[in-house]
């Protein structure tokens, strides 16, 4: 019996011991889970109960031009918030704050009633406004420093730099493309609360850290020159808008990128989407006669032609594939060099047919058309070049002179830079480097060779032929620069009518594309004038802007002029009136011809520049203005017959 009691006691002891062992194990496991495994979650929950955390806008890095001039910076400003729980005299607070915040009392009451813990009253307010509110020393009203994006140069390089939203998140330009590098780490406003939700002590601010600084290849001075001269050209021609691009051909560095009209990124919301759009990158257009340069380069590289070979230009009218191609002027035979100089569509078509579809398509692809250039800006257009298998009938001929294909301004400028760079296509780029807040380089960008397109010998030969375009008799005489040899090509292209889907009768783009100096190219410059009213010709409305940008930029870069290089003297050209049938055919083919007999040269003697420009605009005269002051010399003489395609020179001198 005694043994049985002892056995039963031992069993109870073991059972109780086992129970306590299991209980202790469960409690220990639970404690381990809560204190170790879930430690961070419980800490965060406690912080949410005792702290109010509000995210602050991160500080963005600055954007500089190539010489360290700031184009975009972040400045500290006061943001005002309220903690309604701590506001004792609500009516007095509302009455005092409403006029200082610029809102009515009812709206402020609604804002303060939206949350008992925290509400923003106004973010990034002016220093004067913050000073007045701080002076009231009201309970429940606090301030914290936040950053605001500011563009110190206003419109300068606006389409390149872009702009940010309130977040601040990059919305356009470099601000958008490199947003992940520019934006810093988010800061926080933290306020301590007791168990009843009341604030305890001062607010704690965990400051945001600044993002990387961007240094561009852009030169603010050349950018200013390009914007200024582009604006003049657009206004003088009554155009819808314009574009200008300046590139360093050896490296692909973009020195200036300008659109007109421009905008102020500090108040971007006031502008239409069309104005904000970087059309140089995002839009494509038919290149017109500028395309003939790449046709000739391909034909020379393949040894299909030589510069001295001549072609029958059919006296201005050539039937092929059931269509008729026209030239602006009637020519019998022209050399390859003269086909570029006088911009003969018929000559270009015949070179294209000799080169062939396969080879022309291959060279156009190698020059970078129908593919993105890779420029570091968002929204780049790819352009349009049908596959060679879809070229039918007259397509080979029309593509040879830039019709039936579309390109972006960046593609076109990069392709021309390949000729200036001895036949090597470079990737265009805008960002030189990214640095941290201590100046250490995070990322550096170097010139990148895409491919060799043509040989150095071919590139040199094409450059010399293009030089003829800007010499006497060429279509680009207005692009000449005193003291420098200029290689270039004019372009005039009809725009596609969005309604009829055919070519517009009166809407055109006029362009000039070239590089200089010819013997040692430093700059490739493209100027495009969209829908000019005074004249549709690139040699008339775009070439003068090219000349002005080139002259001032080379002077700024300290590129010495060559001795003995002088611009050509304009001369009149004998013209013939086309028949209505010829005019209709030319419009249908996308070429441009004037149908008048020529206007009479006015007597500009003694006039001011403004008066000359007014007369020029009314009569559609292509005029090159030299000097300033009053007219002292003009060519042709007063009374001579001229028409819009002819070159006119008017020289000014200060009044005695």
VEXRO-603146 format. One record per residue (C-alpha): residue in three letters; x negated, y, z. Coordinates in Angstrom, 1 decimal, decimal comma. Layout:
BEGIN
ala_X_Y_Z
...
END
This chain:
BEGIN
unk_0,0_0,0_0,0
unk_-2,8_2,3_0,9
unk_-4,6_1,6_-2,4
unk_-1,4_2,4_-4,2
unk_-1,1_5,8_-2,5
unk_-4,7_6,6_-3,2
unk_-4,3_5,6_-6,8
unk_-1,2_7,8_-7,2
unk_-3,0_10,8_-5,5
unk_-5,9_10,4_-7,9
unk_-3,5_10,4_-10,8
unk_-1,8_13,6_-9,6
unk_-5,2_15,2_-9,1
unk_-6,3_14,3_-12,6
unk_-3,0_15,4_-14,1
unk_-3,1_18,8_-12,3
unk_-6,8_19,1_-13,2
unk_-6,1_18,3_-16,8
unk_-3,2_20,8_-16,9
unk_-5,4_23,6_-15,5
unk_-8,2_22,6_-17,9
unk_-5,8_22,8_-20,9
unk_-4,3_26,1_-19,5
unk_-7,7_27,6_-19,0
unk_-8,8_26,5_-22,5
unk_-5,6_28,1_-24,1
unk_-6,1_31,3_-22,1
unk_-9,7_31,5_-23,0
unk_-9,0_30,9_-26,7
unk_-6,3_33,5_-26,6
unk_-8,5_36,0_-24,9
unk_-11,3_35,2_-27,4
unk_-8,9_35,7_-30,3
unk_-7,5_39,0_-28,9
unk_-10,8_40,5_-27,7
unk_-13,2_39,2_-30,3
unk_-11,4_38,2_-33,5
unk_-8,7_40,9_-33,4
unk_-10,8_43,5_-31,6
unk_-10,9_46,0_-34,6
unk_-7,2_45,7_-35,2
unk_-6,3_46,5_-31,6
unk_-8,7_49,4_-31,6
unk_-7,1_50,8_-34,7
unk_-3,7_50,3_-33,2
unk_-4,8_52,2_-30,0
unk_-6,2_55,0_-32,1
unk_-2,9_55,3_-34,0
unk_-1,1_55,7_-30,7
unk_-3,5_58,2_-29,3
unk_-4,9_59,9_-32,4
unk_-3,5_61,6_-35,5
unk_-5,9_61,2_-38,5
unk_-5,4_63,4_-41,6
unk_-7,6_62,9_-44,7
unk_-9,4_66,0_-45,9
unk_-10,4_66,7_-49,5
unk_-13,9_65,4_-50,3
unk_-16,6_67,8_-51,3
unk_-17,5_67,6_-55,0
unk_-21,1_68,0_-56,2
unk_-22,0_71,0_-58,4
unk_-22,3_71,1_-62,2
unk_-25,3_73,0_-63,6
unk_-26,4_74,0_-67,0
unk_-29,9_72,9_-68,3
unk_-31,6_75,8_-66,4
unk_-29,8_75,2_-63,1
unk_-27,2_77,9_-63,6
unk_-24,0_76,8_-61,7
unk_-20,9_76,0_-63,9
unk_-18,8_74,4_-61,2
unk_-19,2_74,6_-57,4
unk_-17,3_73,7_-54,3
unk_-16,7_76,5_-51,7
unk_-15,5_76,1_-48,1
unk_-12,1_77,6_-47,3
unk_-9,8_77,5_-44,3
unk_-6,8_75,2_-44,4
unk_-4,0_75,9_-41,8
unk_-2,0_73,2_-40,0
unk_0,6_73,0_-37,3
unk_1,4_70,6_-34,5
unk_5,1_71,3_-33,8
unk_5,1_69,5_-30,5
unk_2,7_72,1_-29,1
unk_4,6_75,1_-30,3
unk_6,4_76,6_-27,3
unk_8,0_79,7_-28,9
unk_9,2_78,3_-32,3
unk_11,2_81,4_-33,3
unk_8,4_83,8_-32,5
unk_5,9_81,6_-34,3
unk_8,1_81,4_-37,4
unk_8,7_85,1_-37,4
unk_5,0_85,9_-37,2
unk_3,8_83,2_-39,7
unk_6,3_83,5_-42,5
unk_5,2_86,8_-43,9
unk_1,5_85,9_-43,6
unk_2,1_82,6_-45,5
unk_4,2_84,3_-48,1
unk_7,3_82,0_-47,5
unk_10,7_82,7_-46,1
unk_11,6_81,7_-42,6
unk_14,1_79,0_-43,5
unk_11,5_77,2_-45,6
unk_8,9_77,4_-42,8
unk_11,4_76,0_-40,3
unk_12,1_73,0_-42,6
unk_8,4_72,4_-42,9
unk_7,8_72,5_-39,1
unk_10,8_70,2_-38,6
unk_9,6_67,6_-41,0
unk_7,1_66,2_-38,5
unk_6,6_66,7_-34,7
unk_3,0_65,7_-34,8
unk_1,2_67,3_-37,8
unk_2,1_69,3_-40,9
unk_0,0_71,3_-43,3
unk_1,1_75,0_-43,6
unk_-1,3_76,1_-46,3
unk_-4,4_74,5_-47,7
unk_-7,5_76,5_-48,8
unk_-6,1_80,0_-48,1
unk_-8,0_83,2_-48,6
unk_-10,4_84,4_-45,9
unk_-8,3_87,5_-45,3
unk_-5,2_85,5_-44,8
unk_-6,9_83,0_-42,4
unk_-8,4_85,9_-40,4
unk_-4,9_87,4_-39,8
unk_-3,4_84,1_-38,7
unk_-6,3_83,3_-36,4
unk_-6,0_86,7_-34,8
unk_-2,5_85,8_-33,6
unk_-3,9_82,9_-31,4
unk_-0,7_80,9_-31,5
unk_-0,3_77,5_-29,7
unk_0,1_74,5_-32,1
unk_-1,6_76,3_-35,0
unk_-5,0_75,1_-36,1
unk_-7,6_75,5_-38,9
unk_-10,0_73,1_-40,6
unk_-12,6_73,7_-43,3
unk_-11,9_72,2_-46,7
unk_-13,5_72,6_-50,1
unk_-12,1_74,2_-53,2
unk_-13,4_73,9_-56,8
unk_-14,6_77,2_-58,3
unk_-15,9_77,9_-61,7
unk_-18,1_81,0_-61,5
unk_-18,3_81,6_-65,2
unk_-14,6_81,5_-65,9
unk_-14,1_80,5_-69,6
unk_-17,7_79,7_-70,4
unk_-18,1_76,0_-71,2
unk_-14,6_75,4_-69,9
unk_-13,8_72,5_-72,3
unk_-17,1_70,8_-71,4
unk_-16,9_71,2_-67,6
unk_-13,2_70,6_-67,4
unk_-11,2_71,1_-64,2
unk_-9,8_69,3_-61,1
unk_-6,5_68,9_-59,4
unk_-5,7_69,6_-55,7
unk_-6,9_66,2_-54,5
unk_-9,5_67,1_-55,9
unk_-9,6_64,6_-58,7
unk_-11,3_65,3_-62,1
unk_-8,7_65,9_-64,8
unk_-10,7_66,9_-67,8
unk_-14,2_67,2_-69,2
unk_-17,3_66,3_-67,2
unk_-15,2_66,6_-64,0
unk_-13,2_63,6_-65,2
unk_-15,9_61,6_-67,0
unk_-18,2_61,6_-64,0
unk_-15,6_61,8_-61,3
unk_-16,9_58,8_-59,4
unk_-20,4_60,4_-59,2
unk_-19,3_63,9_-58,4
unk_-16,7_63,3_-55,7
unk_-18,0_62,9_-52,2
unk_-16,8_60,8_-49,2
unk_-13,5_61,9_-47,7
unk_-13,5_63,7_-44,4
unk_-10,9_63,5_-41,6
unk_-9,1_65,7_-39,1
unk_-8,6_63,8_-35,9
unk_-6,5_65,1_-33,0
unk_-6,3_63,3_-29,6
unk_-2,8_62,7_-28,1
unk_-1,6_61,5_-24,7
unk_1,1_58,8_-24,1
unk_3,8_61,4_-24,8
unk_2,3_62,4_-28,1
unk_1,0_65,8_-26,8
unk_-2,4_67,0_-28,0
unk_-5,3_66,7_-25,6
unk_-8,3_68,9_-26,1
unk_-9,7_70,2_-29,3
unk_-9,4_68,6_-32,8
unk_-12,3_66,5_-33,9
unk_-13,3_66,8_-37,5
unk_-15,3_64,2_-39,3
unk_-16,9_66,2_-42,1
unk_-16,7_64,9_-45,7
unk_-20,0_64,4_-47,5
unk_-20,8_66,0_-50,8
unk_-21,0_64,0_-54,0
unk_-23,8_64,0_-56,7
unk_-24,8_67,2_-58,6
unk_-24,6_67,0_-62,4
unk_-27,2_68,8_-64,6
unk_-26,1_69,2_-68,2
unk_-28,1_69,6_-71,5
unk_-25,9_72,6_-72,2
unk_-27,6_76,0_-72,3
unk_-25,3_78,6_-70,9
unk_-26,8_81,4_-73,0
unk_-26,4_79,4_-76,3
unk_-22,9_78,4_-75,2
unk_-22,0_82,1_-74,7
unk_-23,4_82,9_-78,1
unk_-21,4_80,1_-79,8
unk_-18,2_81,1_-78,0
unk_-18,6_84,8_-78,8
unk_-19,3_84,3_-82,5
unk_-16,6_81,6_-82,9
unk_-14,1_84,0_-81,3
unk_-15,1_86,7_-83,7
unk_-14,7_84,4_-86,7
unk_-11,3_83,1_-85,7
unk_-9,9_86,6_-85,0
unk_-11,4_88,1_-88,2
unk_-9,9_85,3_-90,4
unk_-6,5_85,3_-88,6
unk_-7,0_81,6_-87,9
unk_-5,1_79,3_-85,6
unk_-8,3_78,2_-83,8
unk_-11,9_77,2_-84,2
unk_-14,7_74,9_-83,0
unk_-18,5_75,3_-82,8
unk_-21,1_72,7_-81,8
unk_-24,8_73,2_-81,4
unk_-27,1_70,1_-81,1
unk_-30,7_69,4_-80,9
unk_-31,3_67,0_-83,8
unk_-34,4_65,3_-82,4
unk_-32,8_64,3_-79,1
unk_-29,0_64,4_-79,5
unk_-28,8_67,0_-76,7
unk_-25,7_69,1_-77,0
unk_-26,7_72,8_-76,3
unk_-23,3_74,3_-76,9
unk_-19,7_73,1_-77,4
unk_-17,1_75,7_-78,0
unk_-13,3_75,7_-78,7
unk_-11,2_78,8_-79,5
unk_-8,8_79,7_-77,9
unk_-10,5_79,1_-74,6
unk_-9,1_78,9_-71,0
unk_-10,1_79,7_-67,4
unk_-10,4_76,5_-65,4
unk_-9,7_78,4_-62,2
unk_-6,1_78,8_-63,4
unk_-5,8_76,0_-65,9
unk_-2,1_75,4_-65,2
unk_-1,2_78,7_-66,9
unk_-2,3_77,3_-70,3
unk_-0,7_75,0_-72,8
unk_-2,0_71,4_-73,3
unk_-3,2_72,3_-76,8
unk_-5,5_75,0_-75,4
unk_-6,8_72,7_-72,7
unk_-7,5_70,0_-75,3
unk_-11,2_69,6_-76,2
unk_-10,5_69,4_-80,0
unk_-14,2_69,1_-80,9
unk_-14,1_65,6_-79,3
unk_-10,5_64,5_-79,3
unk_-9,3_65,6_-82,8
unk_-10,2_64,3_-86,2
unk_-9,9_66,0_-89,6
unk_-10,8_65,6_-93,2
unk_-14,4_66,7_-93,6
unk_-14,0_68,0_-97,2
unk_-17,2_68,8_-99,1
unk_-19,5_68,5_-96,1
unk_-19,2_64,7_-96,9
unk_-21,1_65,2_-100,1
unk_-24,3_65,5_-98,2
unk_-24,1_61,9_-96,9
unk_-23,0_60,6_-100,4
unk_-26,1_62,2_-101,9
unk_-28,3_60,8_-99,1
unk_-27,0_57,3_-99,7
unk_-27,5_57,5_-103,5
unk_-31,1_58,8_-103,1
unk_-31,9_56,2_-100,5
unk_-30,7_53,4_-102,9
unk_-32,6_55,1_-105,7
unk_-29,4_55,3_-107,7
unk_-30,1_58,9_-108,5
unk_-32,9_61,4_-108,2
unk_-32,6_65,1_-107,4
unk_-33,2_66,1_-111,0
unk_-30,6_63,7_-112,6
unk_-27,8_65,5_-114,2
unk_-24,1_64,6_-114,5
unk_-21,4_65,9_-116,9
unk_-19,0_67,8_-114,8
unk_-16,4_67,9_-117,6
unk_-15,9_71,7_-117,5
unk_-13,9_71,5_-114,3
unk_-11,3_68,7_-115,1
unk_-11,9_65,0_-114,9
unk_-9,3_62,2_-115,3
unk_-9,8_59,0_-113,4
unk_-7,5_56,3_-112,2
unk_-4,4_58,1_-113,3
unk_-5,3_61,3_-111,4
unk_-7,2_64,4_-112,3
unk_-10,0_65,8_-110,2
unk_-10,8_69,5_-110,5
unk_-13,7_71,7_-109,6
unk_-13,2_75,3_-108,4
unk_-15,4_76,6_-111,2
unk_-16,0_75,0_-114,6
unk_-19,4_73,4_-115,1
unk_-20,8_71,4_-117,9
unk_-23,8_69,5_-116,6
unk_-25,2_69,8_-113,1
unk_-28,2_68,2_-111,4
unk_-27,7_66,3_-108,2
unk_-29,1_69,3_-106,3
unk_-26,7_71,7_-108,1
unk_-23,8_69,4_-107,3
unk_-24,5_70,1_-103,7
unk_-25,3_73,7_-104,3
unk_-22,1_74,5_-106,2
unk_-20,0_71,8_-104,4
unk_-18,8_70,0_-107,5
unk_-16,1_67,4_-106,7
unk_-16,4_65,8_-110,2
unk_-20,2_65,5_-109,8
unk_-19,7_63,9_-106,4
unk_-17,1_61,5_-107,7
unk_-19,5_60,3_-110,5
unk_-22,3_59,8_-108,0
unk_-20,0_57,8_-105,8
unk_-19,0_55,6_-108,7
unk_-22,6_55,0_-109,6
unk_-23,4_54,1_-105,9
unk_-20,4_51,8_-105,6
unk_-17,9_51,0_-102,9
unk_-19,9_48,6_-100,9
unk_-23,0_50,7_-100,5
unk_-21,1_54,0_-99,9
unk_-19,0_52,3_-97,2
unk_-22,1_50,8_-95,5
unk_-24,0_54,1_-95,4
unk_-20,9_56,0_-94,0
unk_-20,7_53,4_-91,2
unk_-24,4_53,7_-90,6
unk_-24,1_57,5_-90,3
unk_-21,7_56,8_-87,4
unk_-18,3_57,4_-89,0
unk_-15,3_55,4_-87,9
unk_-17,0_54,6_-84,6
unk_-17,3_56,7_-81,4
unk_-20,5_58,5_-81,0
unk_-20,6_57,8_-77,3
unk_-20,8_61,4_-76,2
unk_-20,2_61,6_-72,4
unk_-16,8_63,3_-72,6
unk_-13,3_61,7_-72,2
unk_-10,9_61,1_-75,1
unk_-13,3_60,9_-78,0
unk_-11,6_60,3_-81,4
unk_-12,8_57,4_-83,6
unk_-11,8_59,0_-86,9
unk_-10,4_57,0_-89,9
unk_-12,3_55,2_-92,6
unk_-10,4_52,4_-94,4
unk_-12,2_49,2_-94,8
unk_-13,8_49,0_-98,3
unk_-11,5_46,1_-99,2
unk_-8,6_48,6_-99,1
unk_-10,2_51,2_-101,4
unk_-8,1_51,2_-104,6
unk_-8,0_53,3_-107,8
unk_-9,4_56,7_-107,2
unk_-10,3_56,1_-103,5
unk_-14,0_55,7_-104,1
unk_-14,0_59,1_-106,0
unk_-12,0_61,1_-103,4
unk_-13,9_59,7_-100,4
unk_-17,1_60,7_-102,1
unk_-16,0_64,4_-101,7
unk_-14,5_64,0_-98,2
unk_-10,8_63,3_-98,9
unk_-8,9_60,3_-97,6
unk_-11,2_60,0_-94,5
unk_-11,1_61,7_-91,1
unk_-13,9_62,4_-88,7
unk_-14,5_64,2_-85,4
unk_-16,7_67,3_-85,2
unk_-19,1_65,4_-82,9
unk_-19,5_62,5_-85,5
unk_-20,1_65,0_-88,3
unk_-22,7_67,0_-86,4
unk_-24,5_63,9_-85,2
unk_-24,6_62,5_-88,8
unk_-26,1_65,8_-90,1
unk_-28,6_65,7_-87,2
unk_-29,7_62,3_-88,5
unk_-30,8_64,0_-91,8
unk_-32,5_66,8_-89,8
unk_-34,2_64,2_-87,7
unk_-35,9_62,4_-90,5
unk_-33,1_59,9_-91,1
unk_-32,7_58,6_-87,5
unk_-29,2_58,8_-85,9
unk_-29,3_59,9_-82,2
unk_-26,6_59,5_-79,6
unk_-25,2_62,9_-78,7
unk_-25,1_63,5_-74,9
unk_-24,3_66,2_-72,4
unk_-25,6_65,0_-69,0
unk_-29,3_65,3_-68,3
unk_-29,3_63,9_-64,7
unk_-27,4_63,3_-61,5
unk_-29,0_64,2_-58,2
unk_-27,9_63,8_-54,5
unk_-27,6_66,6_-52,0
unk_-31,3_66,4_-51,2
unk_-32,3_66,8_-54,9
unk_-33,3_63,2_-55,4
unk_-32,5_61,9_-58,9
unk_-29,7_59,2_-58,7
unk_-29,5_58,7_-62,5
unk_-31,3_60,2_-65,5
unk_-30,2_60,2_-69,1
unk_-32,7_60,0_-71,9
unk_-32,5_60,5_-75,7
unk_-31,2_57,3_-77,4
unk_-31,9_56,2_-81,0
unk_-28,8_54,6_-82,5
unk_-30,4_53,4_-85,7
unk_-32,4_54,5_-88,7
unk_-30,0_55,4_-91,6
unk_-32,3_56,7_-94,3
unk_-36,0_57,1_-94,8
unk_-37,9_60,2_-93,9
unk_-38,6_60,9_-97,5
unk_-34,9_60,8_-98,4
unk_-34,0_63,0_-95,4
unk_-36,6_65,6_-96,5
unk_-35,3_65,5_-100,1
unk_-31,7_66,0_-99,0
unk_-32,7_68,9_-96,7
unk_-34,4_70,7_-99,6
unk_-31,4_70,3_-101,8
unk_-29,1_71,5_-99,0
unk_-31,3_74,6_-98,8
unk_-30,0_75,5_-102,2
unk_-26,5_75,8_-100,8
unk_-27,6_78,9_-98,8
unk_-29,7_80,5_-101,5
unk_-28,5_82,8_-104,3
unk_-25,5_81,3_-106,2
unk_-24,8_78,6_-103,5
unk_-21,5_78,3_-101,8
unk_-23,1_79,0_-98,4
unk_-24,9_82,2_-99,0
unk_-23,3_83,7_-96,0
unk_-25,0_81,1_-93,8
unk_-28,5_82,4_-94,6
unk_-30,6_83,6_-91,7
unk_-33,2_86,3_-92,2
unk_-36,6_84,8_-91,6
unk_-35,6_81,2_-91,6
unk_-35,0_78,5_-94,2
unk_-31,5_77,1_-93,8
unk_-30,1_73,7_-95,0
unk_-26,3_73,5_-95,0
unk_-23,1_72,5_-96,7
unk_-19,7_74,2_-96,9
unk_-16,5_72,4_-96,5
unk_-12,9_73,2_-97,3
unk_-10,2_70,6_-96,7
unk_-6,4_70,6_-96,9
unk_-4,6_69,5_-93,8
unk_-2,0_66,7_-93,9
unk_1,6_68,1_-93,5
unk_3,2_66,2_-90,6
unk_6,6_66,5_-92,2
unk_5,9_65,4_-95,8
unk_2,9_63,2_-94,9
unk_1,2_64,7_-97,9
unk_-1,4_67,5_-98,2
unk_-0,2_71,0_-97,1
unk_-0,2_73,6_-99,8
unk_-1,5_76,4_-97,5
unk_-3,0_74,9_-94,3
unk_-6,7_74,2_-94,5
unk_-9,8_73,8_-92,4
unk_-12,9_75,7_-93,4
unk_-16,3_74,6_-92,2
unk_-20,0_75,0_-92,4
unk_-22,5_72,4_-91,2
unk_-26,3_72,7_-91,4
unk_-29,6_72,8_-89,6
unk_-32,6_75,1_-89,4
unk_-35,5_75,7_-89,9
unk_-35,6_73,3_-92,8
unk_-39,3_72,4_-92,3
unk_-39,0_71,9_-88,5
unk_-35,3_71,5_-87,5
unk_-34,6_72,8_-84,1
unk_-30,8_73,2_-84,3
unk_-27,9_71,5_-86,0
unk_-24,8_73,8_-86,0
unk_-21,3_73,1_-87,0
unk_-18,5_75,8_-87,3
unk_-14,9_74,9_-88,1
unk_-12,2_77,4_-88,6
unk_-8,7_76,0_-88,4
unk_-6,0_77,4_-90,8
unk_-7,7_80,7_-91,7
unk_-5,5_83,3_-93,3
unk_-7,9_85,6_-95,0
unk_-9,7_82,9_-97,1
unk_-9,7_79,1_-97,1
unk_-13,4_78,8_-97,9
unk_-16,0_77,5_-95,4
unk_-18,6_79,7_-97,1
unk_-16,4_82,7_-96,4
unk_-15,0_82,3_-92,9
unk_-17,3_79,7_-91,2
unk_-20,7_80,4_-92,7
unk_-21,1_83,9_-91,2
unk_-20,4_82,5_-87,7
unk_-23,0_79,8_-88,4
unk_-25,5_82,5_-89,4
unk_-24,8_84,6_-86,3
unk_-25,1_81,7_-83,9
unk_-28,3_80,5_-85,5
unk_-30,0_83,9_-85,6
unk_-29,3_84,6_-81,9
unk_-30,0_81,1_-80,7
unk_-33,4_80,9_-82,5
unk_-34,3_84,3_-81,1
unk_-33,4_83,2_-77,6
unk_-35,4_80,0_-78,0
unk_-38,4_82,0_-79,2
unk_-38,6_80,2_-82,6
unk_-40,8_82,5_-84,7
unk_-39,4_83,4_-88,2
unk_-41,3_82,4_-91,3
unk_-42,9_85,2_-93,4
unk_-41,3_86,0_-96,7
unk_-38,0_84,3_-96,1
unk_-35,2_86,7_-96,9
unk_-31,4_86,1_-97,3
unk_-30,1_86,1_-100,9
unk_-28,5_89,2_-102,5
unk_-24,9_88,4_-103,2
unk_-23,8_88,7_-106,9
unk_-20,5_88,5_-108,7
unk_-19,5_85,4_-110,6
unk_-17,5_85,5_-113,9
unk_-14,1_83,9_-113,3
unk_-11,2_82,7_-115,4
unk_-7,6_82,7_-114,5
unk_-6,3_79,1_-114,2
unk_-2,9_78,2_-115,7
unk_0,0_77,3_-113,4
unk_-0,3_73,7_-114,5
unk_-4,0_73,6_-113,5
unk_-3,2_75,3_-110,1
unk_-0,5_72,7_-109,4
unk_-2,8_69,8_-110,3
unk_-5,6_71,2_-108,1
unk_-3,3_71,5_-105,1
unk_-2,1_68,0_-105,6
unk_-5,7_66,7_-105,6
unk_-6,6_68,6_-102,5
unk_-9,0_71,0_-104,2
unk_-8,7_74,8_-104,0
unk_-8,6_77,3_-106,8
unk_-7,8_81,0_-106,9
unk_-5,3_81,9_-109,6
unk_-5,8_85,7_-109,9
unk_-8,0_87,7_-112,2
unk_-9,9_89,2_-109,3
unk_-9,3_92,2_-107,2
unk_-11,0_95,5_-107,8
unk_-14,0_96,3_-105,5
unk_-12,9_99,1_-103,1
unk_-15,1_102,1_-102,3
unk_-16,2_101,4_-98,8
unk_-18,6_104,4_-98,7
unk_-18,5_106,2_-95,3
unk_-16,1_103,7_-93,7
unk_-16,5_102,2_-90,2
unk_-16,7_98,4_-89,7
unk_-13,2_98,3_-88,5
unk_-11,9_100,0_-91,6
unk_-13,9_97,7_-93,9
unk_-12,5_94,6_-92,1
unk_-9,0_95,9_-92,4
unk_-9,4_96,4_-96,2
unk_-11,1_93,0_-96,5
unk_-8,3_91,2_-94,7
unk_-5,6_92,8_-96,9
unk_-7,3_92,0_-100,2
unk_-8,8_88,7_-99,2
unk_-12,4_89,7_-99,9
unk_-15,4_87,7_-98,8
unk_-17,6_90,3_-97,2
unk_-21,0_90,0_-95,5
unk_-21,6_92,9_-93,0
unk_-25,1_94,1_-92,3
unk_-26,1_96,6_-89,6
unk_-23,7_98,9_-87,7
unk_-22,3_102,4_-88,0
unk_-20,9_103,7_-91,3
unk_-21,2_102,2_-94,8
unk_-24,2_103,4_-96,7
unk_-24,5_100,7_-99,4
unk_-22,3_98,1_-101,0
unk_-22,6_95,4_-103,6
unk_-20,8_95,0_-106,1
unk_-20,2_98,6_-107,0
unk_-16,8_100,2_-106,4
unk_-14,5_99,4_-109,3
unk_-16,1_96,0_-110,2
unk_-13,8_93,0_-110,5
unk_-14,2_90,4_-107,6
unk_-12,1_87,6_-106,2
unk_-12,0_85,8_-102,8
unk_-14,7_83,3_-103,7
unk_-17,2_86,0_-104,7
unk_-19,8_87,3_-102,3
unk_-19,7_90,9_-101,2
unk_-22,3_92,8_-99,2
unk_-21,6_95,9_-97,2
unk_-24,5_97,6_-95,3
unk_-24,0_100,0_-92,4
unk_-26,3_102,5_-90,8
unk_-25,8_104,9_-87,8
unk_-24,4_108,3_-88,6
unk_-26,9_111,1_-88,6
END
